[in-house]
Amino acid sequence: MEITIIFKIAAVGIIVTVLGQVLKHSGRDEHAFLLSLVGLVIVLFWVVPYISELFQAMETLFLIG
């Protein structure tokens, strides 16, 4: 697993948090929610291949297939 993915996730988290707070204080709670949702989707797209790789490794380790 690459260490850069952790930094990318942290960067997205920081950006989403800061922009979300700015949007909430300006009275745009709906936009802040959508921003959080978009951040979550972006991170999931990055993490899903690693989860798939983990399940494949576990399958070969325990000979489930």
DSSP file (Angstrom, degrees, kcal/mol; ACC not computed):
  #  RESIDUE AA STRUCTURE BP1 BP2  ACC     N-H-->O    O-->H-N    N-H-->O    O-->H-N    TCO  KAPPA ALPHA  PHI   PSI    X-CA   Y-CA   Z-CA
    1    1 A M              0   0    0      0, 0.0     2,-0.2     0, 0.0    49,-0.0   0.000 360.0 360.0 360.0 136.9    0.0    0.0    0.0
    2    2 A E        -     0   0    0      1,-0.1     4,-0.4     2,-0.0     3,-0.4  -0.542 360.0-143.9 -82.8 145.2    1.3    3.4   -0.9
    3    3 A I  S >> S+     0   0    0     -2,-0.2     4,-1.3     1,-0.2     3,-0.6   0.714  94.7  72.8 -77.9 -20.6    1.7    6.1    1.7
    4    4 A T  H 3> S+     0   0    0      1,-0.2     4,-2.4     2,-0.2    -1,-0.2   0.824  87.2  62.2 -66.0 -29.7    0.6    8.7   -0.8
    5    5 A I  H 3> S+     0   0    0     -3,-0.4     4,-2.3     1,-0.2    -1,-0.2   0.865 101.5  52.6 -63.9 -34.1   -3.0    7.6   -0.6
    6    6 A I  H <> S+     0   0    0     -3,-0.6     4,-2.3    -4,-0.4    -1,-0.2   0.906 110.2  47.3 -66.9 -41.1   -3.1    8.5    3.1
    7    7 A F  H  X S+     0   0    0     -4,-1.3     4,-2.4     2,-0.2    -2,-0.2   0.878 111.2  51.5 -67.9 -36.9   -1.8   12.0    2.3
    8    8 A K  H  X S+     0   0    0     -4,-2.4     4,-2.5     2,-0.2    -2,-0.2   0.924 110.8  47.7 -64.3 -43.8   -4.4   12.3   -0.5
    9    9 A I  H  X S+     0   0    0     -4,-2.3     4,-2.4     1,-0.2    -2,-0.2   0.911 112.6  49.3 -64.1 -41.5   -7.2   11.3    1.8
   10   10 A A  H  X S+     0   0    0     -4,-2.3     4,-2.4     2,-0.2    -1,-0.2   0.901 110.5  50.8 -64.1 -40.0   -6.0   13.7    4.5
   11   11 A A  H  X S+     0   0    0     -4,-2.4     4,-2.6     2,-0.2     5,-0.2   0.918 110.9  47.8 -64.3 -43.4   -5.8   16.5    2.0
   12   12 A V  H  X S+     0   0    0     -4,-2.5     4,-2.8     1,-0.2     5,-0.3   0.911 111.6  51.9 -63.5 -41.0   -9.3   15.9    0.8
   13   13 A G  H  X S+     0   0    0     -4,-2.4     4,-2.2    -5,-0.2    -2,-0.2   0.914 111.3  45.8 -61.2 -43.7  -10.5   15.8    4.4
   14   14 A I  H  X S+     0   0    0     -4,-2.4     4,-2.5     2,-0.2     5,-0.2   0.928 114.9  47.0 -65.5 -45.2   -8.9   19.1    5.2
   15   15 A I  H  X S+     0   0    0     -4,-2.6     4,-2.6     1,-0.2     5,-0.3   0.926 113.7  47.4 -63.8 -44.8  -10.2   20.8    2.1
   16   16 A V  H  X S+     0   0    0     -4,-2.8     4,-2.4    -5,-0.2    -1,-0.2   0.895 112.5  50.4 -64.7 -39.4  -13.7   19.5    2.5
   17   17 A T  H  X S+     0   0    0     -4,-2.2     4,-2.2    -5,-0.3    -2,-0.2   0.936 113.3  44.0 -64.2 -46.6  -13.7   20.5    6.2
   18   18 A V  H  X S+     0   0    0     -4,-2.5     4,-2.1     2,-0.2    -2,-0.2   0.947 117.6  43.8 -65.7 -48.2  -12.5   24.1    5.5
   19   19 A L  H  X S+     0   0    0     -4,-2.6     4,-2.4    -5,-0.2    -1,-0.2   0.875 112.2  54.5 -66.2 -35.3  -14.8   24.6    2.6
   20   20 A G  H  X S+     0   0    0     -4,-2.4     4,-2.4    -5,-0.3    -1,-0.2   0.901 108.4  48.5 -63.5 -41.1  -17.7   23.0    4.5
   21   21 A Q  H  X S+     0   0    0     -4,-2.2     4,-2.3     2,-0.2    -1,-0.2   0.895 110.8  50.8 -65.9 -39.4  -17.3   25.4    7.4
   22   22 A V  H  X S+     0   0    0     -4,-2.1     4,-1.2     1,-0.2    -2,-0.2   0.926 112.6  46.5 -62.7 -43.8  -17.1   28.4    5.1
   23   23 A L  H  <>S+     0   0    0     -4,-2.4     5,-2.7     1,-0.2    -2,-0.2   0.888 111.7  50.7 -67.1 -38.3  -20.3   27.3    3.4
   24   24 A K  H ><5S+     0   0    0     -4,-2.4     3,-1.2     1,-0.2    -1,-0.2   0.896 109.6  50.0 -66.6 -39.2  -22.1   26.6    6.7
   25   25 A H  H 3<5S+     0   0    0     -4,-2.3    -1,-0.2     1,-0.3    -2,-0.2   0.747 107.8  54.1 -72.8 -21.4  -21.2   30.0    8.1
   26   26 A S  T 3<5S-     0   0    0     -4,-1.2    -1,-0.3    -5,-0.2    -2,-0.2   0.402 122.3-106.6 -90.9   4.1  -22.5   31.7    4.9
   27   27 A G  T < 5S+     0   0    0     -3,-1.2     2,-0.6    -4,-0.2     3,-0.2   0.648  84.2 122.5  87.0  15.6  -25.8   29.9    5.4
   28   28 A R     >< +     0   0    0     -5,-2.7     4,-1.8     1,-0.2     5,-0.1  -0.563  20.4 154.1-109.9  67.7  -25.5   27.4    2.6
   29   29 A D  H  > S+     0   0    0     -2,-0.6     4,-2.2     1,-0.2    -1,-0.2   0.842  70.6  57.1 -64.8 -34.5  -25.9   24.2    4.5
   30   30 A E  H  > S+     0   0    0      1,-0.2     4,-2.2    -3,-0.2    -1,-0.2   0.906 107.7  47.4 -64.7 -41.0  -27.2   22.2    1.5
   31   31 A H  H  > S+     0   0    0      2,-0.2     4,-2.3     1,-0.2    -1,-0.2   0.872 109.7  53.7 -68.1 -35.8  -24.0   23.0   -0.4
   32   32 A A  H  X S+     0   0    0     -4,-1.8     4,-2.0     2,-0.2    -2,-0.2   0.902 109.1  49.2 -64.2 -40.3  -21.9   22.0    2.5
   33   33 A F  H  X S+     0   0    0     -4,-2.2     4,-2.2     2,-0.2    -2,-0.2   0.925 111.4  48.4 -63.9 -44.7  -23.6   18.7    2.7
   34   34 A L  H  X S+     0   0    0     -4,-2.2     4,-2.5     1,-0.2    -2,-0.2   0.872 109.3  53.7 -64.0 -36.7  -23.1   18.1   -1.1
   35   35 A L  H  X S+     0   0    0     -4,-2.3     4,-2.3     2,-0.2    -1,-0.2   0.909 109.1  48.6 -63.1 -42.2  -19.5   19.0   -0.7
   36   36 A S  H  X S+     0   0    0     -4,-2.0     4,-2.1     2,-0.2    -2,-0.2   0.897 111.1  50.6 -63.6 -40.5  -19.1   16.4    2.0
   37   37 A L  H  X S+     0   0    0     -4,-2.2     4,-2.2     2,-0.2    -2,-0.2   0.903 109.9  49.4 -64.8 -42.1  -20.8   13.8   -0.1
   38   38 A V  H  X S+     0   0    0     -4,-2.5     4,-2.3     2,-0.2    -2,-0.2   0.899 110.1  51.7 -64.7 -40.7  -18.6   14.6   -3.1
   39   39 A G  H  X S+     0   0    0     -4,-2.3     4,-2.2     1,-0.2    -2,-0.2   0.903 109.7  49.7 -61.7 -41.0  -15.5   14.3   -0.9
   40   40 A L  H  X S+     0   0    0     -4,-2.1     4,-2.4     2,-0.2    -2,-0.2   0.907 110.3  49.8 -63.8 -42.7  -16.7   10.9    0.4
   41   41 A V  H  X S+     0   0    0     -4,-2.2     4,-2.2     2,-0.2    -2,-0.2   0.902 109.7  51.3 -64.6 -41.3  -17.3    9.7   -3.1
   42   42 A I  H  X S+     0   0    0     -4,-2.3     4,-1.3     1,-0.2    -1,-0.2   0.936 111.9  46.3 -60.9 -46.8  -13.8   10.8   -4.3
   43   43 A V  H  X S+     0   0    0     -4,-2.2     4,-2.0     1,-0.2    -2,-0.2   0.886 110.1  54.0 -65.5 -38.2  -12.1    9.0   -1.3
   44   44 A L  H  X S+     0   0    0     -4,-2.4     4,-2.5     1,-0.2    -1,-0.2   0.892 104.4  54.8 -63.5 -38.6  -14.2    5.9   -1.9
   45   45 A F  H  < S+     0   0    0     -4,-2.2    -1,-0.2     1,-0.2    -2,-0.2   0.846 112.0  45.0 -62.4 -32.3  -13.1    5.8   -5.6
   46   46 A W  H  < S+     0   0    0     -4,-1.3     4,-0.4    -3,-0.2    -2,-0.2   0.840 118.0  42.2 -76.6 -33.6   -9.5    5.8   -4.3
   47   47 A V  H >X S+     0   0    0     -4,-2.0     4,-2.0     1,-0.2     3,-0.6   0.787  95.1  75.3 -88.7 -29.3  -10.0    3.2   -1.6
   48   48 A V  H 3X S+     0   0    0     -4,-2.5     4,-2.5     1,-0.2     5,-0.2   0.870  93.0  53.6 -57.4 -41.5  -12.2    0.6   -3.3
   49   49 A P  H 3> S+     0   0    0      0, 0.0     4,-2.3     0, 0.0    -1,-0.2   0.887 109.2  49.9 -61.2 -35.2   -9.3   -0.9   -5.4
   50   50 A Y  H <> S+     0   0    0     -3,-0.6     4,-2.0    -4,-0.4    -2,-0.2   0.881 110.5  49.4 -68.8 -37.1   -7.3   -1.4   -2.2
   51   51 A I  H  X S+     0   0    0     -4,-2.0     4,-2.3     2,-0.2    -1,-0.2   0.908 110.8  50.2 -67.4 -40.9  -10.2   -3.1   -0.6
   52   52 A S  H  X S+     0   0    0     -4,-2.5     4,-2.2     1,-0.2    -2,-0.2   0.914 110.2  50.1 -61.8 -43.1  -10.7   -5.4   -3.6
   53   53 A E  H  X S+     0   0    0     -4,-2.3     4,-2.2    -5,-0.2    -1,-0.2   0.883 108.9  52.8 -62.1 -38.8   -7.0   -6.2   -3.5
   54   54 A L  H  X S+     0   0    0     -4,-2.0     4,-2.4     2,-0.2    -2,-0.2   0.924 109.3  48.0 -63.1 -45.2   -7.3   -7.1    0.2
   55   55 A F  H  X S+     0   0    0     -4,-2.3     4,-2.2     1,-0.2    -2,-0.2   0.878 111.1  51.1 -65.2 -36.9  -10.2   -9.5   -0.5
   56   56 A Q  H  X S+     0   0    0     -4,-2.2     4,-2.2     2,-0.2    -1,-0.2   0.904 110.4  49.1 -65.7 -40.2   -8.3  -11.1   -3.3
   57   57 A A  H  X S+     0   0    0     -4,-2.2     4,-2.0     1,-0.2    -2,-0.2   0.900 111.9  48.5 -65.6 -40.1   -5.3  -11.6   -1.1
   58   58 A M  H  X S+     0   0    0     -4,-2.4     4,-2.5     2,-0.2    -2,-0.2   0.879 109.4  53.7 -67.2 -36.4   -7.4  -13.1    1.7
   59   59 A E  H  X>S+     0   0    0     -4,-2.2     5,-1.6     1,-0.2     4,-0.8   0.920 112.7  42.6 -63.8 -43.7   -9.1  -15.4   -0.8
   60   60 A T  H  <5S+     0   0    0     -4,-2.2    -1,-0.2     3,-0.2    -2,-0.2   0.835 113.6  53.6 -72.0 -30.3   -5.8  -16.7   -2.0
   61   61 A L  H  <5S+     0   0    0     -4,-2.0    -2,-0.2     1,-0.2    -1,-0.2   0.922 120.6  29.9 -68.6 -44.0   -4.5  -16.9    1.6
   62   62 A F  H  <5S-     0   0    0     -4,-2.5    -1,-0.2    -5,-0.1    -2,-0.2   0.397 103.7-126.3 -98.1   2.9   -7.4  -19.0    2.8
   63   63 A L  T  <5 +     0   0    0     -4,-0.8    -3,-0.2    -5,-0.2    -4,-0.1   0.929  53.6 153.2  52.6  53.1   -8.1  -20.8   -0.5
   64   64 A I      <       0   0    0     -5,-1.6    -4,-0.1     1,-0.2    -1,-0.1   0.678 360.0 360.0 -83.3 -19.3  -11.8  -19.8   -0.5
   65   65 A G              0   0    0     -6,-0.5    -1,-0.2     0, 0.0    -5,-0.1   0.468 360.0 360.0 -87.2 360.0  -12.1  -19.9   -4.3
